[in-house]
């Protein structure tokens, strides 16, 4: 049984940090989520987003900062630590963050980055909040109004979200809920935690016998495993075990087989197809997390950890090498390894 597989070493953390540092301030190429209300709205990414203008798109830039903040906390003596701190001192300022908040007030911006970017901004704030230095306190204070804005957007949106979105891309509801719940727990936002938990239970508690019709051609999340990971965070261990037995009743047979089989990535220069490396990494993250609910003697734990290692082996070596994956894949590698 695999109990200790691939781990986050200082060397690997350094590689992931270098990848993020190479792109979070790289403005072009850039794919904007931007509604033009008038001609004057034709502006550059850096003008529109004073903090998060790099990494090809806004949400990837946000979670690139999350990666750097996480690595800095876990490995404060890393060679890149000084570069990360200098970047944060330059970018995570009150003035620049206010520019991001102003962007949210534009007409027709209510759905900007919903829900993926919302969740990642909250995760970034949660990670900054874990840091204890005075320097980090300045970063956290600067980002706080932006986090408050997105937390409120979740609270406004969830009552209207009658149905979850069960896709393997940015619109996946379970992924956003899982990250929002982590933020709510870290900052003790009980209102958001209650709203998120109530909605997720309503969406998923009765699901059973998941067929896992995946992957689709541009998935980077597993709709099945992401839902399971969301429920793992919401339910006590015993209740989750009962729910999971109903949700994937043939786990002992390694069925559905697709959940144990890494996706094939045919062209890593194609931005959509490159998503499939992210699917492999996020499946590894989910399998590792789900495995923690079972004791070491439980065969299900071994199956989950073995599946995680298989998926990591398929895509961890591919985190860098082509910008279509390089601008974001390191984040999902880190999720799987911490």
KERO-291654 format. One line per field, with one value per atom (N, C-alpha, C): residue in one letter; chain; atom name; x, y, z. Coordinates in steps of 0.05 Angstrom, whole numbers, plus 5000, padded with zeros to 4 digits. Atoms other than C-alpha are relative to their C-alpha. Layout:
# KERO-291654
res <- c(a ...);
chain <- c(A ...);
atom <- c(CA ...);
x <- c(X ...);
y <- c(Y ...);
z <- c(Z ...);
This chain:
# KERO-291654
res <- c(x x x x x x x x x x x x x x x x x x x x x x x x x x x x x x x x x x x x x x x x x x x x x x x x x x x x x x x x x x x x x x x x x x x x x x x x x x x x x x x x x x x x x x x x x x x x x x x x x x x x x x x x x x x x x x x x x x x x x x x x x x x x x x x x x x x x x x x x x x x x x x x x x x x x x x x x x x x x x x x x x x x x x x x x x x x x x x x x x x x x x x x x x x x x x x x x x x x x x x x x x x x x x x x x x x x x x x x x x x x x x x x x x x x x x x x x x x x x x x x x x x x x x x x x x x x x x x x x x x x x x x x x x x x x x x x x x x x x x x x x x x x x x x x x x x x x x x x x x x x x x x x x x x x x x x x x x x x x x x x x x x x x x x x x x x x x x x x x x x x x x x x x x x x x x x x x x x x x x x x x x x x x x x x x x x x x x x x x x x x x x x x x x x x x x x x x x x x x x x x x x x x x x x x x x x x x x x x x x x x x x x x x x x x x x x x x x x x x x x x x x x x x x x x x x x x x x x x x x x x x x x x x x x x x x x x x x x x x x x x x x x x x x x x x x x x x x x x x x x x x x x x x x x x x x x x x x x x x x x x x x x x x x x x x x x x x x x x x x x x x x x x x x x x x x x x x x x x x x x x x x x x x x x x x x x x x x x x x x x x x x x x x x x x x x x x x x x x x x x x x x x x x x x x x x x x x x x x x x x x x x x x x x x x x x x x x x x x x x x x x x x x x x x x x x x x x x x x x x x x x x x x x x x x x x x x x x x x x x x x x x x x x x x x x x x x x x x x x x x x x x x x x x x x x x x x x x x x x x x x x x x x x x x x x x x x x x x x x x x x x x x x x x x x x x x x x x x x x x x x x x x x x x x x x x x x x x x x x x x x x x x x x x x x x x x x x x x x x x x x x x x x x x x x x x x x x x x x x x x x x x x x x x x x x x x x x x x x x x x x x x x x x x x x x x x x x x x x x x x x x x x x x x x x x x x x x x x x x x x x x x x x x x x x x x x x x x x x x x x x x x x x x x x x x x x x x x x x x x x x x x x x x x x x x x x x x x x x x x x x x x x x x x x x x x x x x x x x x x x x x x x x x x x x x x x x x x x x x x x x x x x x x x x x x x x x x x x x x x x x x x x x x x x x x x x x x x x);
chain <- c(A A A A A A A A A A A A A A A A A A A A A A A A A A A A A A A A A A A A A A A A A A A A A A A A A A A A A A A A A A A A A A A A A A A A A A A A A A A A A A A A A A A A A A A A A A A A A A A A A A A A A A A A A A A A A A A A A A A A A A A A A A A A A A A A A A A A A A A A A A A A A A A A A A A A A A A A A A A A A A A A A A A A A A A A A A A A A A A A A A A A A A A A A A A A A A A A A A A A A A A A A A A A A A A A A A A A A A A A A A A A A A A A A A A A A A A A A A A A A A A A A A A A A A A A A A A A A A A A A A A A A A A A A A A A A A A A A A A A A A A A A A A A A A A A A A A A A A A A A A A A A A A A A A A A A A A A A A A A A A A A A A A A A A A A A A A A A A A A A A A A A A A A A A A A A A A A A A A A A A A A A A A A A A A A A A A A A A A A A A A A A A A A A A A A A A A A A A A A A A A A A A A A A A A A A A A A A A A A A A A A A A A A A A A A A A A A A A A A A A A A A A A A A A A A A A A A A A A A A A A A A A A A A A A A A A A A A A A A A A A A A A A A A A A A A A A A A A A A A A A A A A A A A A A A A A A A A A A A A A A A A A A A A A A A A A A A A A A A A A A A A A A A A A A A A A A A A A A A A A A A A A A A A A A A A A A A A A A A A A A A A A A A A A A A A A A A A A A A A A A A A A A A A A A A A A A A A A A A A A A A A A A A A A A A A A A A A A A A A A A A A A A A A A A A A A A A A A A A A A A A A A A A A A A A A A A A A A A A A A A A A A A A A A A A A A A A A A A A A A A A A A A A A A A A A A A A A A A A A A A A A A A A A A A A A A A A A A A A A A A A A A A A A A A A A A A A A A A A A A A A A A A A A A A A A A A A A A A A A A A A A A A A A A A A A A A A A A A A A A A A A A A A A A A A A A A A A A A A A A A A A A A A A A A A A A A A A A A A A A A A A A A A A A A A A A A A A A A A A A A A A A A A A A A A A A A A A A A A A A A A A A A A A A A A A A A A A A A A A A A A A A A A A A A A A A A A A A A A A A A A A A A A A A A A A A A A A A A A A A A A A A A A A A A A A A A A A A A A A A A A A A A A A A A A A A A A A A A A A A A A A A A A A A A A A A A A A A A A A A A A A A A A A A A A A A A A A A);
atom <- c(N CA C N CA C N CA C N CA C N CA C N CA C N CA C N CA C N CA C N CA C N CA C N CA C N CA C N CA C N CA C N CA C N CA C N CA C N CA C N CA C N CA C N CA C N CA C N CA C N CA C N CA C N CA C N CA C N CA C N CA C N CA C N CA C N CA C N CA C N CA C N CA C N CA C N CA C N CA C N CA C N CA C N CA C N CA C N CA C N CA C N CA C N CA C N CA C N CA C N CA C N CA C N CA C N CA C N CA C N CA C N CA C N CA C N CA C N CA C N CA C N CA C N CA C N CA C N CA C N CA C N CA C N CA C N CA C N CA C N CA C N CA C N CA C N CA C N CA C N CA C N CA C N CA C N CA C N CA C N CA C N CA C N CA C N CA C N CA C N CA C N CA C N CA C N CA C N CA C N CA C N CA C N CA C N CA C N CA C N CA C N CA C N CA C N CA C N CA C N CA C N CA C N CA C N CA C N CA C N CA C N CA C N CA C N CA C N CA C N CA C N CA C N CA C N CA C N CA C N CA C N CA C N CA C N CA C N CA C N CA C N CA C N CA C N CA C N CA C N CA C N CA C N CA C N CA C N CA C N CA C N CA C N CA C N CA C N CA C N CA C N CA C N CA C N CA C N CA C N CA C N CA C N CA C N CA C N CA C N CA C N CA C N CA C N CA C N CA C N CA C N CA C N CA C N CA C N CA C N CA C N CA C N CA C N CA C N CA C N CA C N CA C N CA C N CA C N CA C N CA C N CA C N CA C N CA C N CA C N CA C N CA C N CA C N CA C N CA C N CA C N CA C N CA C N CA C N CA C N CA C N CA C N CA C N CA C N CA C N CA C N CA C N CA C N CA C N CA C N CA C N CA C N CA C N CA C N CA C N CA C N CA C N CA C N CA C N CA C N CA C N CA C N CA C N CA C N CA C N CA C N CA C N CA C N CA C N CA C N CA C N CA C N CA C N CA C N CA C N CA C N CA C N CA C N CA C N CA C N CA C N CA C N CA C N CA C N CA C N CA C N CA C N CA C N CA C N CA C N CA C N CA C N CA C N CA C N CA C N CA C N CA C N CA C N CA C N CA C N CA C N CA C N CA C N CA C N CA C N CA C N CA C N CA C N CA C N CA C N CA C N CA C N CA C N CA C N CA C N CA C N CA C N CA C N CA C N CA C N CA C N CA C N CA C N CA C N CA C N CA C N CA C N CA C N CA C N CA C N CA C N CA C N CA C N CA C N CA C N CA C N CA C N CA C N CA C N CA C N CA C N CA C N CA C N CA C N CA C N CA C N CA C N CA C N CA C N CA C N CA C N CA C N CA C N CA C N CA C N CA C N CA C N CA C N CA C N CA C N CA C N CA C N CA C N CA C N CA C N CA C N CA C N CA C N CA C N CA C N CA C N CA C N CA C N CA C N CA C N CA C N CA C N CA C N CA C N CA C N CA C N CA C N CA C N CA C N CA C N CA C N CA C N CA C N CA C N CA C N CA C N CA C N CA C N CA C N CA C N CA C N CA C N CA C N CA C);
x <- c(5017 5000 5018 4985 5026 4991 5006 5029 5015 4985 5083 5009 4993 5087 5016 4987 5111 4995 5003 5123 5011 4990 5137 5027 4974 5211 5008 4991 5248 5008 4992 5276 4976 5024 5207 4985 5013 5178 5014 4985 5234 4993 5008 5216 4973 5027 5143 5000 4999 5160 5012 4987 5206 4980 5020 5150 4980 5019 5101 5013 4986 5152 5004 4994 5164 4975 5023 5092 4981 5021 5053 5002 4998 5080 5005 4998 5082 4972 5026 5027 4988 5009 5023 5013 5027 4995 4980 5020 4931 4972 5028 4860 4982 5016 4813 4972 5028 4746 4989 5004 4724 4976 5023 4658 5005 4997 4663 4973 5025 4610 5002 4995 4641 5028 4974 4700 5023 4978 4741 5008 4994 4739 5021 4978 4790 5026 4975 4850 5016 4981 4910 4994 5004 4909 5011 4988 4956 4984 5018 4910 4975 5025 4849 5004 4995 4880 5028 4974 4936 5016 4986 4953 5002 5001 4932 4998 5001 4950 5016 4983 4997 4988 5007 4995 4978 5018 4953 4971 5027 4888 4999 5002 4864 5002 5002 4848 5027 4974 4915 5020 4982 4951 4994 5008 4912 5011 4990 4929 5030 4971 5000 5011 4993 5005 4994 5005 4972 5022 4978 5026 5024 4976 5081 4997 5005 5049 5002 4999 5042 5029 4972 5113 5017 4985 5140 4995 5006 5104 5013 4990 5125 5030 4971 5197 5011 4992 5216 5029 4972 5290 5006 4997 5279 5015 4984 5326 4982 5018 5266 4984 5016 5239 5002 4996 5269 4985 5015 5240 4970 5029 5171 4993 5006 5173 5001 4998 5196 4976 5024 5140 4976 5023 5088 5000 4998 5114 4993 5005 5108 4971 5027 5041 4977 5022 5000 5000 5002 4990 4971 5027 4927 4991 5008 4928 4994 5004 4934 4976 5023 4883 4974 5024 4833 4993 5005 4841 4985 5014 4819 4971 5027 4759 4983 5015 4739 4991 5008 4739 4974 5024 4686 4974 5023 4640 4991 5007 4638 4973 5025 4570 5007 4998 4561 5025 4977 4618 4992 5009 4575 5008 4992 4594 5030 4971 4668 5012 4985 4707 4983 5017 4648 5000 4993 4659 5030 4972 4731 5018 4983 4766 4993 5009 4724 5013 4990 4745 5031 4971 4819 5009 4993 4820 4997 5004 4791 5022 4979 4843 5026 4976 4899 4999 5002 4873 5003 4997 4867 5029 4972 4939 5016 4986 4964 4994 5008 4926 5015 4985 4967 5028 4974 5031 4999 5000 5052 5018 4982 5103 4985 5011 5090 4998 5000 5108 4975 5024 5054 4974 5024 5004 4993 5005 5012 4987 5012 4997 4971 5028 4936 4981 5017 4909 4994 5005 4917 4979 5018 4880 4972 5025 4825 4975 5024 4776 4991 5007 4780 4988 5012 4768 4972 5027 4709 4980 5018 4680 4992 5007 4684 4985 5016 4658 4971 5027 4598 4987 5012 4589 4991 5010 4585 4974 5024 4533 4976 5022 4492 4992 5005 4498 4988 5008 4487 4970 5029 4413 4987 5012 4401 5010 4988 4443 4984 5018 4387 5013 4987 4430 5030 4971 4504 5008 4989 4547 5020 4985 4577 5018 4982 4631 5028 4972 4706 5017 4986 4725 4994 5000 4724 4973 5027 4649 4991 5007 4650 4993 5009 4610 5014 4988 4641 5028 4973 4711 4998 5003 4689 4991 5011 4650 5022 4979 4709 5020 4980 4757 4987 5013 4706 4997 5003 4695 5027 4974 4770 5005 4997 4772 4983 5018 4712 5010 4990 4744 5025 4975 4812 4994 5005 4783 4976 5023 4724 4976 5024 4670 4977 5020 4613 4976 5023 4560 5005 4994 4595 5002 4998 4612 4973 5027 4539 4986 5013 4515 5011 4987 4565 4993 5007 4552 4971 5029 4477 4995 5005 4479 5012 4987 4528 4985 5016 4488 4975 5023 4427 5005 4993 4462 5008 4986 4499 4993 5003 4475 4985 5015 4427 5012 4987 4475 5009 4992 4489 5007 4992 4520 5010 4989 4561 5012 4991 4575 5027 4974 4635 5004 4996 4626 5022 4977 4695 5024 4998 4742 4987 5006 4715 5026 4976 4764 5016 4984 4784 4996 5003 4771 5027 4977 4821 4991 5010 4776 4983 5018 4741 4973 5026 4667 4993 5006 4661 5017 4982 4722 4999 5002 4714 4975 5023 4644 5005 4993 4670 5018 4982 4725 4985 5017 4674 4985 5016 4631 5018 4981 4692 5005 4995 4703 4976 5024 4631 4990 5013 4613 5020 4984 4639 5009 4988 4683 4981 5018 4630 4978 5021 4576 5011 4988 4624 5004 4995 4642 4974 5026 4568 4992 5007 4557 5017 4982 4618 4994 5008 4597 4976 5023 4532 5009 4992 4566 5017 4983 4620 4999 5004 4593 5019 4982 4643 5029 4972 4707 5019 4982 4736 5007 4996 4730 5015 4988 4765 4981 5020 4701 4986 4996 4686 5030 4971 4753 5013 4988 4763 5012 4989 4775 5027 4974 4836 5020 4984 4863 5007 4993 4903 4992 5008 4880 5024 4979 4921 5000 4997 4947 5014 4989 4957 5016 4987 4981 5002 4997 5009 5002 5000 5013 4972 5028 4937 4990 5008 4911 4977 5023 4847 5009 4991 4879 5019 4981 4933 4986 5016 4877 5001 5001 4881 5023 4979 4948 4990 5012 4910 4980 5019 4857 5016 4985 4910 5010 4989 4940 4977 5022 4872 4988 5009 4850 5019 4981 4914 4994 5007 4896 4975 5024 4826 5004 4996 4847 5016 4984 4899 4983 5017 4850 4979 5021 4795 5011 4987 4844 5003 4996 4853 4976 5024 4782 5000 5000 4800 5025 4976 4848 5020 4979 4914 4993 5006 4886 4978 5023 4828 5010 4992 4837 4994 5008 4801 5022 4979 4857 5023 4979 4908 4993 5009 4867 5002 5000 4860 5028 4973 4933 5015 4988 4954 4990 5011 4908 5013 4987 4938 5028 4972 5009 5000 5002 4989 4995 5007 4959 5023 4977 5018 5022 4979 5067 4995 5008 5029 5005 5000 5031 5019 4981 5078 5025 4977 5137 4994 5008 5097 4991 5010 5084 5012 4987 5134 5007 4992 5155 4985 5016 5098 4983 5014 5066 4970 5029 4995 4994 5003 5005 5016 4981 5063 4988 5011 5021 4981 5020 4977 5004 5000 4995 5015 4985 5045 4981 5019 4986 4987 5014 4951 5019 4980 5015 5003 4997 5022 4975 5024 4950 5002 4998 4965 5021 4977 5028 5001 4999 5012 4979);
y <- c(4976 5000 5025 4976 5069 5018 4981 5113 5026 4976 5162 4999 4999 5177 5025 4976 5237 5023 4980 5294 5027 4973 5369 5005 4995 5376 5029 4972 5443 5004 4997 5430 5002 4998 5418 5026 4974 5478 5023 4979 5520 5000 5002 5495 5013 4989 5513 5030 4971 5581 5015 4987 5597 5002 5000 5578 5023 4979 5625 5028 4974 5682 5008 4994 5676 5012 4992 5693 5019 4984 5731 5030 4972 5797 5000 5001 5774 5008 4989 5816 4987 5011 5784 4973 4998 5741 5001 4996 5756 4996 5006 5730 5013 4985 5780 4990 5003 5769 5028 4971 5839 5008 4990 5871 5029 4972 5934 5014 4984 5984 5025 4976 6041 4998 5002 6054 5004 4994 6081 4975 5024 6011 4983 5014 5988 5008 4994 5986 4975 5022 5942 4984 5016 5885 5014 4987 5924 5025 4978 5985 4991 5010 5944 4987 5016 5901 5007 4991 5936 4978 5021 5873 4975 5026 5812 5003 4995 5830 4979 5019 5772 4972 5029 5696 4993 5006 5697 5008 4992 5709 5006 4989 5740 4978 5020 5677 4985 5014 5643 5018 4982 5705 4999 5001 5703 4974 5024 5630 4996 4999 5642 5014 4987 5690 4982 5020 5637 4980 5019 5588 5012 4987 5638 5005 4996 5655 4974 5026 5582 4989 5009 5564 5016 4982 5624 4992 5008 5601 4973 5027 5528 4998 5001 5542 5028 4972 5611 5005 4997 5598 4995 5006 5583 5023 4980 5619 5022 4981 5652 5018 4986 5679 5031 4971 5749 5011 4991 5754 5000 5001 5733 5024 4978 5784 5027 4975 5840 5003 4999 5822 5008 4994 5823 5029 4973 5889 5020 4982 5919 4998 5004 5889 4999 5003 5874 5025 4974 5947 5009 4990 5983 5014 4985 6029 4982 5018 5973 4982 5017 5929 5016 4983 5987 5002 5000 5988 4975 5025 5915 5002 4997 5932 5018 4982 5989 4986 5015 5942 4985 5016 5900 5017 4982 5961 5008 4993 5969 4987 5012 5957 4973 5027 5884 4985 5015 5860 4981 5017 5821 4971 5028 5754 4998 5002 5771 4978 5022 5708 4983 5016 5673 4971 4998 5627 4994 5010 5603 5022 4978 5670 5010 4993 5687 4982 5019 5624 5003 4998 5633 5025 4976 5704 4996 5006 5680 4981 5018 5625 5015 4983 5676 5015 4985 5718 4981 5019 5657 4992 5007 5638 5023 4977 5708 5003 4998 5706 4981 5020 5646 5010 4989 5687 5017 4987 5719 5025 4978 5772 5027 4974 5847 5007 4996 5849 4987 5014 5797 5014 4986 5837 5022 4979 5894 4988 5012 5847 4992 5009 5818 5024 4976 5887 5012 4989 5909 4984 5018 5849 4997 5004 5849 5011 4990 5895 4984 5017 5852 4974 5025 5789 5004 4993 5822 5002 4997 5839 4973 5026 5768 4982 5015 5738 5009 4990 5783 4991 5010 5762 4971 5027 5690 5001 4998 5709 5009 4990 5746 4979 5018 5691 4973 5027 5626 4997 5004 5638 4997 5002 5644 4976 5023 5583 4975 5023 5533 4973 5025 5481 5004 4998 5465 4997 5004 5467 4978 5025 5398 4996 5003 5410 4997 5003 5399 5024 4975 5471 5021 4978 5539 5004 4994 5539 4978 5022 5477 5011 4989 5492 4988 5014 5440 5011 4989 5468 5027 4974 5539 4999 5003 5517 4990 5011 5477 5022 4979 5536 5022 4979 5586 4991 5011 5540 5002 4998 5538 5029 4972 5614 5007 4993 5619 4988 5012 5572 5014 4987 5607 5028 4973 5677 5001 5002 5653 5017 4987 5679 4980 5020 5638 5004 4995 5671 4986 5012 5649 4969 5029 5580 4987 5012 5567 5001 4998 5592 4980 5019 5550 4971 5027 5487 4993 5005 5493 4995 5003 5502 4974 5024 5445 4975 5024 5396 4998 5001 5415 4990 5008 5404 4970 5025 5339 4977 5021 5301 4976 5023 5256 4986 5012 5240 4971 5028 5165 4988 5016 5115 5018 4981 5167 4984 5013 5145 5011 4987 5193 4999 4997 5209 5021 4982 5240 4984 4971 5266 5010 4986 5315 5012 4993 5345 5022 4978 5406 5001 5001 5384 5005 5000 5404 4994 5010 5383 4975 5024 5316 5008 4994 5331 4980 5020 5266 5004 4998 5272 5027 4974 5346 5002 5001 5335 4985 5016 5281 5016 4984 5327 5022 4979 5382 4988 5012 5335 4990 5008 5309 5024 4977 5380 5008 4991 5389 4981 5020 5324 4988 5015 5289 4974 5023 5229 4977 5023 5176 5006 4993 5213 5001 4999 5225 4972 5028 5151 4988 5011 5132 5013 4986 5185 4990 5009 5163 4972 5028 5090 5000 4998 5111 5013 4984 5159 4983 5017 5110 4972 5025 5042 4977 5021 5002 5007 4992 5033 4977 5023 4966 4986 5012 4944 5019 4979 5008 5009 4990 5031 5024 4998 5077 5000 5003 5059 5026 4975 5128 5016 4985 5156 4990 5012 5111 5002 4999 5125 5028 4973 5188 5007 4990 5230 5002 4997 5229 5029 4972 5298 4999 5004 5297 5024 4976 5369 5021 4981 5411 5029 4973 5472 5010 4993 5472 5006 4992 5511 4984 5015 5471 4971 5028 5402 4999 4999 5423 4999 5002 5427 4972 5028 5351 4994 5003 5355 5010 4991 5396 4981 5021 5342 4979 5021 5291 5010 4989 5337 5004 4995 5356 4974 5027 5283 4990 5008 5268 5014 4984 5324 4988 5010 5297 4972 5027 5224 5001 4998 5243 5010 4988 5285 4980 5020 5232 4977 5022 5179 5004 4994 5214 4992 5007 5194 4971 5028 5120 4994 5008 5087 4986 5012 5059 4971 5028 4988 4996 5002 5004 4998 5004 4978 5024 4976 5040 5021 4980 5084 4993 5008 5044 5005 4995 5048 5029 4971 5123 5011 4990 5135 4990 5011 5090 5016 4984 5128 5027 4974 5193 4999 5002 5170 4996 5005 5145 5026 4975 5212 5021 4982 5251 4993 5009 5210 5008 4993 5226 5029 4972 5301 5018 4983 5327 5008 4992 5325 5020 4983 5367 5028 4974 5428 5023 4980 5469 4989 5009 5468 5013 4986 5503 5020 4979 5568 4995 5006 5542 4984 5013 5498 5013 4990 5532 5024 4977 5594 4993 5007 5553 4973 5027 5480 4996 5002 5491 5002 4997 5513 4973 5025 5446 4978 5018 5409 5004 4994 5445 4991 5010 5430 4970 5029 5356 4992 5008 5358 5010 4989 5398 4986);
z <- c(5000 5000 5000 5001 4982 5023 4979 5044 4996 5006 5024 4971 5028 4950 4994 5008 4913 5020 4980 4961 4990 5006 4959 5014 4990 4968 4995 5005 4972 4970 5028 4902 4982 5016 4873 5005 4993 4910 4985 5014 4880 4970 5028 4810 4995 5003 4820 5004 4995 4848 4976 5024 4789 4977 5021 4742 5004 4995 4775 4998 5003 4780 4971 5028 4706 4985 5015 4688 5014 4987 4741 4992 5010 4713 4970 5029 4641 4988 5008 4609 4975 5025 4541 4994 5009 4512 5023 4979 4550 4990 5006 4549 5021 4981 4581 5003 4995 4613 5005 4999 4597 4982 5015 4576 4993 5010 4534 5003 4998 4556 4983 5018 4515 4989 5014 4470 5019 4981 4528 5017 4985 4559 4986 5014 4507 5013 4985 4554 5003 4998 4566 5026 4975 4618 5025 4977 4664 5009 4993 4661 5013 4988 4676 5027 4976 4730 5011 4990 4768 5014 4986 4808 4982 5013 4767 4970 5029 4696 4984 5014 4680 4997 5000 4671 4980 5022 4607 5006 4992 4646 5030 4973 4711 5021 4979 4750 5003 4998 4732 5015 4985 4757 5030 4972 4822 5013 4987 4835 4997 5000 4814 5025 4975 4873 5023 4978 4917 5002 5000 4896 5014 4988 4914 5029 4972 4980 5016 4987 4998 5002 5000 4979 5019 4982 5017 5029 4973 5080 5007 4994 5074 4999 5003 5053 5001 4999 5078 4993 5006 5065 4970 5029 4991 4987 5014 4943 4988 5013 4911 5020 4980 4977 4997 5003 4967 4976 5024 4897 5005 4994 4922 5018 4982 4978 4986 5015 4931 4981 5018 4882 5016 4984 4937 5010 4991 4964 4978 5023 4895 4991 5012 4874 5020 4981 4936 5018 4986 4956 5000 4998 4977 4975 5024 4917 4977 5023 4866 5005 4994 4901 4997 5004 4901 4970 5029 4825 4992 5005 4824 5010 4989 4868 4982 5018 4823 4975 5024 4764 5004 4994 4798 5000 4999 4802 4972 5028 4726 4993 5010 4692 4986 5012 4670 5009 4990 4714 5023 4977 4764 4997 5004 4732 4993 5005 4723 5016 4987 4738 5019 4982 4770 4990 4972 4806 5005 4997 4792 5011 4991 4799 5028 4974 4859 5021 4980 4895 5003 4997 4879 5014 4985 4904 5030 4971 4970 5010 4992 4972 5004 4997 4961 5027 4975 5019 5024 4978 5063 5005 4998 5048 5012 4988 5062 5029 4971 5128 5017 4985 5149 5007 4995 5146 5025 4974 5212 5001 4999 5193 4996 5004 5194 4970 5029 5121 4987 5011 5105 5009 4991 5146 4981 5019 5097 4974 5024 5039 5005 4993 5074 5002 4998 5091 4973 5027 5019 4985 5015 4991 5013 4984 5045 4986 5013 5008 4976 5023 4946 5009 4990 4986 5011 4989 5021 4977 5024 4952 4989 5012 4927 5020 4980 4992 4998 5003 4985 4974 5025 4913 5003 4994 4936 5015 4984 4988 4983 5017 4935 4980 5022 4883 5010 4992 4923 5002 4998 4938 4972 5027 4863 4984 5014 4844 5005 4996 4839 4995 5008 4805 5000 5002 4809 4971 5026 4747 5002 4997 4737 4976 5022 4686 5011 4991 4688 4995 5006 4674 5021 4980 4708 5013 4989 4721 5020 4982 4765 5028 4974 4828 5023 4977 4873 5007 4996 4863 5014 4988 4879 5029 4973 4940 5019 4983 4967 5008 4995 4961 5017 4984 4989 5029 4973 5048 5015 4987 5063 5009 4993 5061 5025 4979 5107 5027 4976 5157 5010 4992 5157 5012 4990 5167 5019 4982 5210 4990 5011 5164 5002 4995 5193 4982 5018 5149 4973 5026 5085 5003 4996 5113 5001 4998 5130 4973 5026 5062 4981 5019 5024 5007 4992 5065 4994 5005 5060 4970 5028 4985 4989 5010 4972 5009 4991 5014 4984 5017 4975 4972 5027 4910 4998 5004 4924 5019 4979 4986 4990 5010 4946 4976 5023 4890 5006 4996 4881 4973 5024 4832 4977 5020 4795 4976 5023 4724 4989 5007 4714 4970 5029 4641 4995 5003 4637 4992 5003 4615 4974 5025 4565 4989 5014 4516 5012 4988 4557 5030 4971 4629 5014 4981 4683 5028 4974 4740 4994 5002 4751 5012 4988 4760 5023 4980 4800 5025 4977 4845 5014 4988 4855 5018 4983 4881 5026 4976 4928 5019 4983 4953 5014 4988 4965 5024 4979 5006 5023 4979 5044 5019 4983 5069 5016 4987 5089 5022 4983 5124 5020 4982 5186 4986 5013 5168 4995 5002 5182 4979 5019 5143 4972 5027 5085 4990 5009 5083 4990 5009 5078 4973 5025 5024 4977 5021 4985 4991 5007 4987 4981 5018 4953 4974 5023 4905 4981 5016 4880 5012 4987 4901 4991 5010 4859 5001 4997 4883 5002 4996 4903 4974 5027 4830 4982 5016 4807 4978 5018 4774 5012 5029 4740 4994 5006 4708 4992 5009 4679 5023 4977 4749 5009 4993 4756 4977 5024 4686 4993 5008 4671 4972 5026 4613 4982 5020 4549 4989 5010 4528 4973 5027 4453 4990 5010 4443 5022 4978 4499 4991 5011 4454 4996 5002 4449 5028 4973 4509 5012 4990 4515 5006 4996 4506 5024 4977 4556 5027 4975 4608 5011 4991 4612 5019 4980 4648 5027 4975 4700 5011 4990 4704 5015 4987 4721 5028 4975 4775 5020 4981 4805 5009 4991 4806 5022 4979 4845 5026 4977 4893 5014 4988 4903 5012 4990 4910 5026 4976 4962 5024 4978 5002 5009 4993 4999 5015 4987 5021 5030 4972 5088 5017 4984 5109 5008 4993 5113 5016 4985 5162 4982 5017 5136 4993 5005 5140 4979 5019 5093 4972 5028 5022 4983 5015 4996 5000 4997 5022 4980 5019 4982 4971 5027 4919 4993 5005 4925 4998 5001 4939 4975 5025 4882 4976 5022 4835 4999 4998 4859 4988 5010 4845 4969 5028 4776 4984 5014 4757 5003 4997 4786 4981 5018 4746 4971 5028 4682 4994 5007 4688 5016 4984 4743 4984 5015 4695 4977 5023 4645 5009 4989 4690 4984 5016 4650 4972 5027 4577 4978 5020 4541 5015 4985 4562 5003 4997 4550 5025 4974 4610 5022 4980 4644 5016 4986 4663 5022 4979 4710 5013 4990 4719 5026 4974 4776 5024 4978 4819 5006 4995 4810 5009 4989 4822 5030 4972 4888 5016 4987 4907 5006 4997 4897 5020 4985 4938 5029 4973 5001 5018);
